[in-house]
Amino acid sequence: EVQLVESGGGLVQAGGSLRLSCAASGFTFDDYAMHWYRQGPGKKRELVGVITTTGSSTIYLDPVKGRFTISRDNAKNTAYLQMSRLKPEDTAVYYCNARHSVYEYWGQGIQVTVSS
């Protein structure tokens, strides 16, 4: 059974940090680029960033550049989203996504709330 399970979300004050984890199972993690998306209240889901299969390259949404870092540990089948200097507008449900060719899997999402 394919699973992507996010953890590490919660409530944090503006300026604080959180690290989200995405634990993968049921597929060959190393073959999949990992993406993080978010969906804020009343907003469409948007891509936060992506990391390649080996972790050698990352791309980020402009509003999070310099504040968020995506990494992965292929030995642990886990991807991470380190979020720093959080702002209230970062409040959203965050999703991890694995994608390879025509195959795509989603996590269930995890709430991140940033208070002002």
Secondary structure, 3 states (H helix, E strand, C coil): CCEEEEECCEEEECCCCEEEEEEEECCCHHHCEEEEEEECCCCCCEEEEEECCCCCCEEECHHHCCCEEEEEECCCCEEEEEECCCCHHHCEEEEEEEEECCEEEECCCEEEEEEC
